[in-house]
Amino acid sequence: MWASLSERVGLTAAQQFYQHVAHTPGQPAAINRMGILRGKAGQPMAPGFSRTIHYEISGAGRIDYQYHDAYIEGANGDPHPVVFIRAINLSSH
């Protein structure tokens, strides 16, 4: 996925997105614009998840994601932060 993303939007923009979701998914992006989706499209996918965040990636499109600060997978899982990519749209707006 990252190879095709960086081919479409450029390596720098792809790295900026990765750094953002890896370290600060719930904070405003340092470089690119982002916002919270309204309505049904923005609803959290499960308890504890954020609303859908709409991240503008270098004017070439957007990536919509949700994050959870302490997600637990399965009965014996440990809490850890996760980011779920909900949609990638690389067409122009």
C-alpha positions as a Python dict, from the first residue, in 0.01 Angstrom:
ca = {
    (1, 'M'): (0, 0, 0),
    (2, 'W'): (273, 252, 93),
    (3, 'A'): (457, 199, -236),
    (4, 'S'): (151, 283, -445),
    (5, 'L'): (56, 571, -212),
    (6, 'S'): (401, 728, -239),
    (7, 'E'): (393, 686, -618),
    (8, 'R'): (63, 876, -637),
    (9, 'V'): (123, 1155, -384),
    (10, 'G'): (502, 1160, -348),
    (11, 'L'): (729, 1005, -91),
    (12, 'T'): (738, 1315, 131),
    (13, 'A'): (357, 1337, 159),
    (14, 'A'): (328, 963, 228),
    (15, 'Q'): (594, 988, 501),
    (16, 'Q'): (418, 1289, 656),
    (17, 'F'): (93, 1093, 678),
    (18, 'Y'): (269, 789, 826),
    (19, 'Q'): (448, 1001, 1088),
    (20, 'H'): (122, 1172, 1180),
    (21, 'V'): (-83, 854, 1233),
    (22, 'A'): (206, 668, 1397),
    (23, 'H'): (271, 935, 1661),
    (24, 'T'): (-13, 1189, 1687),
    (25, 'P'): (-332, 1060, 1520),
    (26, 'G'): (-564, 1259, 1747),
    (27, 'Q'): (-381, 1591, 1726),
    (28, 'P'): (-392, 1847, 1447),
    (29, 'A'): (-157, 1761, 1162),
    (30, 'A'): (162, 1967, 1162),
    (31, 'I'): (167, 2013, 785),
    (32, 'N'): (-147, 1896, 604),
    (33, 'R'): (-511, 1984, 671),
    (34, 'M'): (-746, 1752, 850),
    (35, 'G'): (-1097, 1759, 987),
    (36, 'I'): (-1361, 1543, 1151),
    (37, 'L'): (-1629, 1396, 924),
    (38, 'R'): (-1986, 1478, 1019),
    (39, 'G'): (-2294, 1259, 1004),
    (40, 'K'): (-2296, 882, 966),
    (41, 'A'): (-1963, 876, 782),
    (42, 'G'): (-1794, 1016, 1091),
    (43, 'Q'): (-1940, 777, 1348),
    (44, 'P'): (-1690, 568, 1547),
    (45, 'M'): (-1671, 208, 1423),
    (46, 'A'): (-1682, 71, 1779),
    (47, 'P'): (-1668, 199, 2139),
    (48, 'G'): (-1342, 377, 2219),
    (49, 'F'): (-1264, 475, 1859),
    (50, 'S'): (-1241, 834, 1742),
    (51, 'R'): (-1478, 983, 1489),
    (52, 'T'): (-1352, 954, 1132),
    (53, 'I'): (-1068, 1194, 1060),
    (54, 'H'): (-1038, 1328, 705),
    (55, 'Y'): (-668, 1387, 627),
    (56, 'E'): (-584, 1588, 313),
    (57, 'I'): (-272, 1445, 155),
    (58, 'S'): (-79, 1689, -68),
    (59, 'G'): (-381, 1809, -264),
    (60, 'A'): (-394, 1472, -441),
    (61, 'G'): (-669, 1323, -231),
    (62, 'R'): (-760, 1220, 120),
    (63, 'I'): (-723, 942, 370),
    (64, 'D'): (-999, 882, 625),
    (65, 'Y'): (-905, 703, 946),
    (66, 'Q'): (-1011, 633, 1303),
    (67, 'Y'): (-786, 566, 1600),
    (68, 'H'): (-817, 402, 1941),
    (69, 'D'): (-568, 479, 2219),
    (70, 'A'): (-602, 145, 2403),
    (71, 'Y'): (-744, -116, 2165),
    (72, 'I'): (-759, -476, 2289),
    (73, 'E'): (-779, -762, 2037),
    (74, 'G'): (-919, -1087, 2174),
    (75, 'A'): (-968, -1207, 2531),
    (76, 'N'): (-596, -1214, 2614),
    (77, 'G'): (-484, -904, 2426),
    (78, 'D'): (-305, -610, 2578),
    (79, 'P'): (-417, -249, 2524),
    (80, 'H'): (-224, -66, 2254),
    (81, 'P'): (-288, 227, 2019),
    (82, 'V'): (-421, 144, 1671),
    (83, 'V'): (-518, 334, 1357),
    (84, 'F'): (-775, 193, 1115),
    (85, 'I'): (-769, 334, 763),
    (86, 'R'): (-1134, 368, 660),
    (87, 'A'): (-1090, 499, 304),
    (88, 'I'): (-823, 623, 65),
    (89, 'N'): (-936, 848, -217),
    (90, 'L'): (-653, 970, -439),
    (91, 'S'): (-867, 1136, -703),
    (92, 'S'): (-874, 1512, -718),
    (93, 'H'): (-1149, 1687, -521),
}
